[in-house]
Amino acid sequence: MPVSEEQKNEFLEHISQGAFQEEALKAANFTRATLMVWRKSGDPKHKDFLLKYSDATIQARKARTVMVEEALLKSAIKGNVKAQVFWLINRMPSDWKNTNHIHQTVTNNPLSEHTDEELLEIMKEQGISIAEFAVLNKNDAASDVDPNSEPGNE
């Protein structure tokens, strides 16, 4: 069944007002299958309608975004802390980063009393390679030394 210009215009009007595709198709009384055939066919007689559909969709999304932004702002102003945080993090990211900073200080570390050479000797005595030490401590302690070498054999 062919789709009239009146149906196309009704569909576009509903889309422009923020209706979703299925709602607009139902209101204009034509099917999703017809719309998909038009989109895939590349037929020039549908080009103008498809451009208008694309524009209407973009405008409707922008309008919905503005509505959500306004609702978010009203909620934030009324004291919704989550809305306030969300607004600030997204509107002013350089000032309101959503990060956690952890500062850790290690005290009474018995290894800090030893020189690198002494530590290598202790590792050698214990049978621990530099590569094993790096893996065990999840750090990059072996980056300056060949991980395949044994302590004292550099």
Number of C-alpha atoms within 10 A of each C-alpha: 6 7 13 11 10 10 17 19 15 17 23 25 16 20 25 22 16 20 18 13 17 14 14 24 22 12 14 20 14 19 14 14 9 13 15 10 11 17 14 8 10 11 10 10 9 13 14 10 17 18 11 15 20 15 15 19 21 15 16 19 17 13 15 14 12 12 12 12 13 12 13 18 17 14 15 18 12 11 11 13 12 12 18 17 15 16 17 17 15 12 11 11 11 10 9 14 12 13 6 6 6 6 5 6 6 6 7 8 7 7 10 11 10 11 10 11 11 12 15 18 15 14 18 16 10 9 12 15 17 22 20 16 16 15 12 9 10 9 10 11 15 17 11 7 13 11 16 12 13 17 21 10 6 8
